[in-house]
Amino acid sequence: MRGDARFRIMKLTFFGAERTTTGSKYLLEVNGHQVLLECGMFQGRRAKTIEYNTKLPFDPTRVNAMLLSHAHIDHSGIIPILCRDGFRGPIFSTDATADLCNIMLIDTAHIQEQDAVFLNRRNMKKGLPLVEPLYTQADAQASLKQFQPIRYQQPTAIVDGVMATWIDAGHILGSAHVVLDLKENGRHVRFAFSGDVGRGHSDILRDPEHPQNVDVLMMESTYGNREHEPMDNVNDRVCAIVQRTVERGGKLIIPSFAVGRTQQLLYTLHQLIEQKRIPSLPTFVDSPLATNATEVFRRHTECFNDKFRAELNNPENPFHMANVTYTASVQESIAINELKKPCIIISASGMAEAGRILHHLKNNIGDARNTILIVGWCAQHTLGARLASGDKEVNIFGEPYKVRAQVETINAFSGHADHTELLAWAKGVTGPLKTIYVIHGEEQASTMFAADLHAVRPQSDIRVPVFHDSVEL
């Protein structure tokens, strides 16, 4: 009876990012087919990270297709493991998301390989077992062959009874809400997955759209209990920080996420220079990933709002300013430290945990003339978080350094909708919305947001699932 199509049910199982913001994975079962939504990396303590990422809680060989909302690693980061372990189906995403994954998954694999080399040197000295990278660059390259890019607003047949449409989420380049029309045994359910919701009114991207005629909604809650600093005065704040740093004769060091945040910073600096509010300082984008990501941005003007698309037609545009240098080699990166005059250094990672930013911090953190500007959310215990919280001494490469540089924080650049913006987005979704599943938020954020959603959607059954929950649609 179990195999009889008359008795099948549409089912959704939650395998990641429930009451946390990491490792998104959701398995949909329709007409005997399995469709995976997202395949994100769990990021946490090393032992737990290895267990959660390498031991998938479902059989990859039984998954028929995968749908991806956007390229961030907490949504896409273990696609290479999924494919290595037997998934052979197509991976559907927007064209821009596929291009970003092409560089981000390779970069993540490179980091995994470097991390394993570093740990094995230490383990060999201590007689400890050797470790393997989560996956290799070869694994990442192989998985990229399974991507099938689609366009926004293009209904796409996934498997029998599943039609998917990607609409703009305004979160990062290529990000989308995924709307699924599900049909089984004469039943029709319209199921929408928010992915990550953008703030709207972006300098670069279009505003997030609202799914229509939805029966069941699965919605993120990253900032479900917090409000962002308003965007209205962010240019004034950046202007003041640059001016104060220049007056001291110092350098401005900005740990920045390579995708989205770096490009937004370049736009902000471009505006301030055009308005003659700050000098045209030498500016270095010192991150190979950020450089490659900016090239992807240049290719995907279909994701931009009308104003920014027009600006890119100018020879002196935000991604191609005369004062901006995109460094490639390690030697070019080292040479920046020889500069003795004011400049701006934008470098990854955004949480200041790895990459070239650590060298720039090591060389500049002890000089009171310099400024370190934190422009994104930093996880607890990261170097970025310690700097933002005002620690007077931090460890870099295992050595203590006094924090004499000025430290500033701006959170208005976030690509995530805040509490008020999430509620407004949910209010704009049309349809009966019989059930809303609140996911992708720390437990307090998810539960508080679910409670507040009742005021916006009083007719909906609002639930906060836990890991491995399985529900009928």
C-alpha positions as CSV (number, residue, x, y, z in Angstrom):
1,M,0.0,0.0,0.0
2,R,2.9,2.3,0.7
3,G,4.0,2.2,-3.0
4,D,0.5,2.9,-4.3
5,A,0.3,6.4,-5.8
6,R,-3.2,6.8,-4.4
7,F,-1.8,6.8,-0.8
8,R,1.2,9.0,-1.4
9,I,1.4,12.3,0.4
10,M,3.3,15.5,-0.3
11,K,5.9,15.8,2.4
12,L,8.5,18.3,3.6
13,T,11.3,17.4,5.9
14,F,13.6,19.9,7.6
15,F,17.3,18.9,7.6
16,G,19.1,22.2,8.4
17,A,18.8,25.8,9.6
18,E,15.9,25.1,12.0
19,R,16.3,27.4,15.0
20,T,19.8,28.3,13.7
21,T,21.1,30.2,10.7
22,T,23.4,27.6,9.2
23,G,23.3,24.5,7.0
24,S,20.0,25.0,5.1
25,K,18.5,21.8,3.7
26,Y,14.8,20.9,3.0
27,L,13.6,17.7,1.3
28,L,10.4,17.8,-0.6
29,E,8.7,14.5,-1.6
30,V,6.0,14.7,-4.4
31,N,4.8,11.8,-6.7
32,G,7.5,9.5,-5.4
33,H,10.2,12.0,-6.4
34,Q,12.6,13.8,-4.0
35,V,13.5,17.5,-4.5
36,L,16.1,19.1,-2.3
37,L,15.8,22.8,-1.5
38,E,19.3,24.2,-0.7
39,C,22.4,22.3,0.4
40,G,24.1,24.6,2.8
41,M,27.2,24.2,4.9
42,F,26.8,23.9,8.6
43,Q,29.3,26.3,10.2
44,G,30.2,25.7,13.9
45,R,32.8,24.0,16.0
46,R,35.1,21.7,14.0
47,A,33.9,18.3,15.2
48,K,30.2,19.2,14.8
49,T,31.0,20.8,11.4
50,I,32.6,17.7,10.0
51,E,29.8,15.4,11.3
52,Y,26.9,17.6,10.0
53,N,28.5,18.3,6.6
54,T,29.9,14.9,5.7
55,K,27.0,12.7,7.0
56,L,24.0,13.8,5.0
57,P,20.7,13.0,6.8
58,F,19.2,11.6,3.6
59,D,20.3,9.4,0.8
60,P,21.8,11.6,-2.0
61,T,21.3,8.8,-4.6
62,R,17.5,9.1,-4.2
63,V,17.3,12.8,-4.7
64,N,16.0,13.6,-8.2
65,A,16.7,17.4,-8.4
66,M,18.0,20.3,-6.4
67,L,16.8,23.9,-6.2
68,L,19.0,26.7,-5.0
69,S,17.8,30.2,-3.9
70,H,21.2,31.9,-3.9
71,A,25.0,31.4,-3.7
72,H,25.8,32.0,0.0
73,I,27.8,29.1,1.5
74,D,25.2,28.5,4.2
75,H,22.8,27.6,1.4
76,S,25.1,26.1,-1.2
77,G,28.3,25.1,0.5
78,I,28.1,21.3,0.5
79,I,26.8,20.8,-3.0
80,P,30.1,19.2,-3.8
81,I,29.6,16.6,-1.0
82,L,26.0,16.0,-2.2
83,C,27.3,15.2,-5.8
84,R,30.4,13.3,-4.6
85,D,28.1,11.0,-2.5
86,G,25.9,10.0,-5.4
87,F,23.4,12.8,-6.4
88,R,23.3,12.9,-10.2
89,G,20.4,15.2,-10.9
90,P,20.2,18.8,-12.1
91,I,20.8,21.8,-9.8
92,F,18.5,24.6,-10.8
93,S,19.3,28.2,-9.9
94,T,19.4,31.6,-11.5
95,D,22.2,32.3,-14.0
96,A,23.9,34.8,-11.7
97,T,23.8,32.3,-8.8
98,A,25.4,29.6,-10.9
99,D,28.2,32.0,-11.9
100,L,28.8,32.9,-8.3
101,C,28.8,29.3,-7.2
102,N,31.4,28.7,-9.9
103,I,33.9,30.9,-7.9
104,M,32.6,30.5,-4.3
105,L,32.6,26.7,-4.2
106,I,36.1,26.5,-5.7
107,D,37.2,29.1,-3.1
108,T,35.6,27.2,-0.3
109,A,37.3,24.0,-1.4
110,H,40.7,25.8,-1.6
111,I,40.1,27.0,2.0
112,Q,39.2,23.4,3.1
113,E,42.4,22.1,1.5
114,Q,44.6,24.8,3.1
115,D,43.0,24.2,6.5
116,A,43.7,20.4,6.2
117,V,47.4,21.1,5.4
118,F,47.7,23.4,8.4
119,L,46.1,21.0,10.8
120,N,48.1,18.0,9.5
121,R,51.4,19.8,10.1
122,R,50.3,20.3,13.7
123,N,48.8,16.8,14.1
124,M,52.0,15.2,12.7
125,K,54.1,16.9,15.4
126,K,51.7,15.8,18.1
127,G,51.2,12.2,16.7
128,L,47.5,12.9,16.1
129,P,45.5,11.4,13.2
130,L,45.6,13.3,9.9
131,V,42.4,15.0,8.6
132,E,40.9,15.3,5.2
133,P,39.3,18.5,3.7
134,L,35.5,18.4,3.6
135,Y,35.9,18.4,-0.1
136,T,38.5,19.2,-2.7
137,Q,38.6,21.7,-5.7
138,A,38.1,18.6,-8.0
139,D,34.9,17.8,-6.1
140,A,33.7,21.4,-6.5
141,Q,34.5,21.4,-10.2
142,A,32.7,18.2,-10.8
143,S,29.5,19.4,-9.0
144,L,29.4,22.6,-11.2
145,K,28.6,20.5,-14.2
146,Q,25.2,19.7,-12.8
147,F,24.0,23.3,-12.6
148,Q,21.2,24.2,-15.0
149,P,20.8,28.0,-14.9
150,I,17.3,29.5,-15.4
151,R,15.9,33.0,-15.7
152,Y,13.8,34.9,-13.3
153,Q,10.0,34.5,-13.9
154,Q,10.6,31.4,-16.0
155,P,8.4,28.5,-14.9
156,T,10.5,25.4,-15.0
157,A,9.4,21.7,-14.8
158,I,11.5,20.0,-12.2
159,V,10.0,16.5,-11.8
160,D,6.5,15.1,-12.3
161,G,4.1,17.4,-10.5
162,V,6.6,20.1,-9.6
163,M,6.8,23.4,-11.5
164,A,9.2,26.0,-10.0
165,T,9.5,29.7,-10.6
166,W,12.3,32.0,-9.3
167,I,11.4,35.6,-8.4
168,D,13.8,38.3,-7.2
169,A,14.6,38.3,-3.5
170,G,16.9,41.4,-3.6
171,H,19.3,39.8,-1.1
172,I,22.5,39.3,-3.2
173,L,23.2,39.1,-6.9
174,G,20.9,36.4,-8.4
175,S,19.1,35.7,-5.1
176,A,15.5,34.4,-5.4
177,H,12.3,33.3,-3.7
178,V,11.4,29.9,-5.1
179,V,7.6,29.4,-5.8
180,L,6.6,25.8,-6.4
181,D,3.3,24.6,-7.9
182,L,2.9,21.0,-6.6
183,K,0.3,18.5,-8.0
184,E,-0.3,15.0,-6.8
185,N,-3.4,12.8,-6.9
186,G,-5.6,15.7,-8.0
187,R,-4.4,18.0,-5.3
188,H,-2.7,21.3,-6.0
189,V,-0.5,23.2,-3.4
190,R,1.3,26.4,-4.1
191,F,4.4,26.4,-1.8
192,A,6.8,29.3,-1.6
193,F,10.3,29.4,-0.1
194,S,11.6,32.8,0.8
195,G,15.4,32.0,0.6
196,D,16.9,35.1,2.3
197,V,14.8,38.3,2.0
198,G,16.6,41.5,1.0
199,R,16.0,44.8,2.6
200,G,14.7,46.7,-0.4
201,H,15.8,50.2,-1.5
202,S,19.2,48.8,-2.4
203,D,21.7,51.0,-4.3
204,I,22.4,48.1,-6.6
205,L,19.7,45.4,-6.6
206,R,16.0,45.4,-7.3
207,D,13.5,45.2,-4.4
208,P,12.4,41.8,-3.2
209,E,9.2,40.6,-4.9
210,H,6.2,39.0,-3.2
211,P,5.0,35.4,-4.0
212,Q,1.4,35.4,-5.0
213,N,-1.6,33.0,-4.3
214,V,0.5,31.0,-1.7
215,D,-0.9,28.1,0.3
216,V,2.2,27.2,2.3
217,L,5.2,29.5,3.1
218,M,8.6,28.6,4.4
219,M,10.3,31.9,5.6
220,E,13.6,32.9,6.9
221,S,14.0,34.8,10.2
222,T,17.7,35.7,10.5
223,Y,17.0,39.2,11.9
224,G,13.5,38.3,13.2
225,N,14.2,40.0,16.5
226,R,16.4,42.9,15.5
227,E,16.2,46.2,13.6
228,H,19.0,47.5,11.4
229,E,20.6,50.9,11.5
230,P,18.7,53.1,8.9
231,M,20.3,53.4,5.5
232,D,19.5,57.1,5.3
233,N,22.6,58.3,7.1
234,V,25.1,55.6,6.1
235,N,26.8,57.8,3.5
236,D,27.3,60.5,6.1
237,R,28.8,58.0,8.6
238,V,31.2,56.6,6.0
239,C,32.1,60.1,4.9
240,A,32.9,61.1,8.5
241,I,35.0,58.0,9.2
242,V,37.1,58.5,6.0
243,Q,37.6,62.2,6.8
244,R,38.7,61.5,10.4
245,T,41.1,58.8,9.2
246,V,42.6,61.1,6.5
247,E,43.1,63.9,9.1
248,R,45.1,61.5,11.3
249,G,47.1,60.4,8.3
250,G,45.9,56.9,8.7
251,K,44.6,53.9,6.7
252,L,41.0,52.6,6.6
253,I,41.0,48.8,6.9
254,I,37.6,47.2,6.1
255,P,37.0,43.4,6.6
256,S,34.3,42.7,4.0
257,F,32.4,39.8,2.6
258,A,33.5,39.3,-1.0
259,V,30.0,38.9,-2.5
260,G,27.6,41.8,-2.1
261,R,29.2,43.8,0.7
262,T,32.4,44.7,-1.2
263,Q,30.4,45.9,-4.3
264,Q,28.1,48.0,-2.0
265,L,31.2,49.6,-0.4
266,L,32.6,50.5,-3.8
267,Y,29.3,52.1,-4.8
268,T,29.2,54.1,-1.5
269,L,32.8,55.3,-1.9
270,H,32.1,56.2,-5.6
271,Q,29.1,58.3,-4.6
272,L,31.1,60.2,-2.0
273,I,34.0,60.9,-4.4
274,E,31.6,62.0,-7.1
275,Q,30.0,64.4,-4.6
276,K,33.5,65.6,-3.6
277,R,32.8,64.8,0.0
278,I,35.9,62.6,0.4
279,P,39.2,62.6,-1.5
280,S,39.9,60.0,-4.2
281,L,42.1,57.9,-2.0
282,P,44.1,54.9,-3.3
283,T,41.6,52.0,-2.7
284,F,42.6,48.3,-2.8
285,V,40.2,45.4,-3.2
286,D,42.6,42.8,-1.8
287,S,40.6,39.6,-2.2
288,P,40.8,37.3,-5.2
289,L,37.2,36.1,-4.5
290,A,35.9,39.7,-4.3
291,T,37.7,40.5,-7.5
292,N,36.2,37.5,-9.3
293,A,32.7,38.3,-7.7
294,T,32.9,41.9,-9.0
295,E,33.5,40.5,-12.5
296,V,30.4,38.3,-12.1
297,F,28.4,41.5,-11.0
298,R,29.6,43.2,-14.2
299,R,28.1,40.4,-16.3
300,H,24.7,40.3,-14.7
301,T,23.1,43.6,-15.3
302,E,19.7,41.8,-15.4
303,C,19.8,41.7,-11.6
304,F,20.3,45.5,-11.1
305,N,17.8,48.3,-10.5
306,D,17.4,50.8,-13.4
307,K,19.5,53.5,-11.7
308,F,22.5,51.3,-11.1
309,R,22.3,49.7,-14.5
310,A,22.5,53.1,-16.1
311,E,25.5,54.1,-13.9
312,L,27.4,51.0,-15.1
313,N,27.4,52.5,-18.7
314,N,29.6,55.3,-17.5
315,P,33.4,54.8,-18.1
316,E,34.1,55.9,-14.5
317,N,31.6,53.6,-12.8
318,P,31.6,52.2,-9.2
319,F,33.4,49.0,-10.3
320,H,35.9,50.7,-12.5
321,M,37.3,53.8,-10.7
322,A,40.7,55.2,-11.5
323,N,41.7,55.1,-7.8
324,V,40.7,51.4,-7.3
325,T,43.2,48.6,-7.6
326,Y,42.1,44.9,-7.6
327,T,45.1,43.0,-6.3
328,A,45.8,39.5,-7.6
329,S,49.1,38.2,-6.3
330,V,50.3,37.8,-2.8
331,Q,53.2,40.1,-3.7
332,E,50.8,42.9,-4.6
333,S,49.0,42.3,-1.3
334,I,52.2,42.6,0.7
335,A,53.2,45.7,-1.2
336,I,50.1,47.6,0.1
337,N,51.7,47.5,3.6
338,E,54.6,49.6,2.3
339,L,52.3,52.6,1.6
340,K,52.9,55.4,4.2
341,K,50.0,57.6,3.1
342,P,46.2,57.4,3.7
343,C,44.4,54.7,1.7
344,I,41.4,52.3,1.9
345,I,41.9,48.5,2.1
346,I,38.9,46.3,1.5
347,S,39.7,42.6,2.1
348,A,38.1,39.3,3.0
349,S,37.0,37.7,5.2
350,G,34.1,39.8,6.6
351,M,34.4,38.3,10.0
352,A,38.2,38.7,9.9
353,E,38.8,35.0,10.5
354,A,40.9,34.1,7.5
355,G,42.4,35.4,4.3
356,R,44.5,38.5,3.5
357,I,42.6,40.8,6.0
358,L,44.5,39.1,8.8
359,H,47.8,40.4,7.5
360,H,46.4,43.9,7.1
361,L,45.1,43.9,10.6
362,K,48.4,42.5,12.0
363,N,50.3,45.3,10.3
364,N,47.9,48.2,11.1
365,I,46.0,47.4,14.3
366,G,48.7,48.9,16.6
367,D,48.7,52.4,14.9
368,A,46.2,54.9,16.5
369,R,46.1,56.8,13.2
370,N,44.3,53.9,11.5
371,T,40.7,52.9,11.5
372,I,39.2,49.4,11.3
373,L,35.6,49.5,10.0
374,I,33.3,46.5,10.7
375,V,30.5,46.5,8.1
376,G,28.8,43.2,8.6
377,W,27.5,40.7,11.2
378,C,30.3,38.8,12.9
379,A,29.6,35.4,14.6
380,Q,30.4,35.2,18.3
381,H,34.1,34.6,19.2
382,T,35.4,35.7,15.7
383,L,38.1,38.3,15.5
384,G,35.6,40.7,13.9
385,A,33.2,40.3,16.8
386,R,36.0,40.9,19.3
387,L,37.0,44.1,17.5
388,A,33.4,45.3,17.3
389,S,32.9,44.6,21.0
390,G,35.8,46.8,21.9
391,D,38.5,44.3,23.0
392,K,41.8,46.1,23.7
393,E,43.9,43.1,22.8
394,V,43.3,40.4,20.3
395,N,45.1,37.4,18.9
396,I,46.1,37.3,15.2
397,F,48.0,34.2,14.0
398,G,48.2,33.1,17.6
399,E,50.0,36.2,18.7
400,P,48.6,39.0,20.9
401,Y,48.2,42.5,19.5
402,K,47.2,45.7,21.2
403,V,44.2,47.4,19.5
404,R,45.3,51.0,19.2
405,A,43.5,51.7,15.8
406,Q,40.1,53.3,16.0
407,V,37.3,50.7,15.6
408,E,34.0,51.7,14.0
409,T,30.9,49.6,13.2
410,I,28.2,50.1,10.6
411,N,25.4,47.5,10.3
412,A,23.2,49.3,7.8
413,F,24.9,47.5,4.9
414,S,23.2,44.2,5.8
415,G,21.7,42.4,2.8
416,H,19.1,40.7,5.2
417,A,15.7,42.3,5.9
418,D,15.3,43.2,9.6
419,H,12.4,42.4,11.9
420,T,10.1,45.2,10.5
421,E,11.1,44.5,6.9
422,L,10.5,40.8,7.2
423,L,7.0,41.5,8.6
424,A,6.3,43.9,5.7
425,W,7.4,41.3,3.2
426,A,5.3,38.6,4.8
427,K,2.3,41.0,4.7
428,G,2.8,41.4,1.0
429,V,2.6,37.7,0.2
430,T,-0.9,36.9,-1.1
431,G,-3.1,33.8,-0.9
432,P,-4.7,31.8,1.9
433,L,-1.3,31.1,3.6
434,K,-2.7,28.2,5.6
435,T,0.7,27.4,7.2
436,I,3.9,29.3,7.6
437,Y,7.1,27.6,8.7
438,V,9.7,29.9,10.2
439,I,13.2,28.8,9.6
440,H,16.8,30.1,9.2
441,G,17.1,32.1,12.4
442,E,18.6,31.5,15.9
443,E,16.0,30.1,18.2
444,Q,15.1,33.3,20.0
445,A,14.9,35.2,16.6
446,S,12.7,32.5,15.1
447,T,10.3,32.1,18.0
448,M,9.9,35.9,18.6
449,F,9.3,36.5,14.9
450,A,6.8,33.6,14.7
451,A,4.8,35.3,17.6
452,D,4.9,38.7,15.8
453,L,3.8,37.1,12.5
454,H,0.4,36.2,14.1
455,A,-0.5,39.9,14.1
456,V,0.2,40.1,10.3
457,R,-1.2,36.7,9.4
458,P,-3.8,35.8,12.1
459,Q,-5.4,33.2,9.8
460,S,-2.2,31.2,9.4
461,D,-0.9,28.2,11.4
462,I,2.6,29.5,12.2
463,R,5.2,26.9,13.3
464,V,8.9,26.9,14.1
465,P,10.2,23.4,13.1
466,V,13.1,21.5,14.7
467,F,15.7,19.4,13.0
468,H,14.2,16.3,11.2
469,D,10.6,17.4,11.6
470,S,8.5,16.1,8.7
471,V,5.2,17.6,7.7
472,E,2.5,16.9,5.2
473,L,1.7,19.6,2.7
